[in-house]
Amino acid sequence: MALFNGVDMGGAAKGVAIGIGVAIVAPVVITSLFGASRPLARAGIKAGLIFYEKSRETFAEVAEIVEDLVAEAQAEVTEEHLGHAGADGAVDDAGPVVESSAQRSANDGVSS
């Protein structure tokens, strides 16, 4: 450079020159990259939203299936606990007696 012929451009001067060049060029480069990447970013966000909605639907279906399985298992445990099958396959209804709250309050007033 004819302007800096007698001046030794040390590390600091080169750094300043590079910084100024980057500051001038960066807005043009960033604007052009942002313009090209905007449709890509929008497509990525759109795909993410679609994935999120499908995942919510899938998890809701799985939760419903698990709830059904738990309810069926609880019903089977209750059935096995309350009605034991006899040797001939008949159900033995001699399980524990459960009083309703109305029966309990009626029995509270009666002394044995």
C-alpha positions, 0 to 999 in steps of 0.5 A: 500500500502506498499510503503505509509504505514507511509504516510497519503494520504490526499485529494491532494495525492489521487487526484494526484493518481486518475489523474495519473490513469485516464491519463493512462486509458483514451486513451485506453477507448477513443480509444475503444469508438471512434472506436465503435461510429464512425459508429454511428456518420457517420450514424447520419451525413448521416441521417442528410444530407438525412433529409436536402435534403428532407427538401429542396425539400419539402420547394421548393415545398411548396414555389412553391405552395404558389407562385402559390396561390399568383399569382392566388389571385393577378389575381383575385383581378386585374380582380375584380378591372378592370372588375366589373360584372354588374347585368346581369353578363356581364363584365363592361369594363368601368374601369380606362384607362391606357395609355402606355408609347408610348401613354403618350409620344405622348400626351405630345407633343400635347396641348389641 
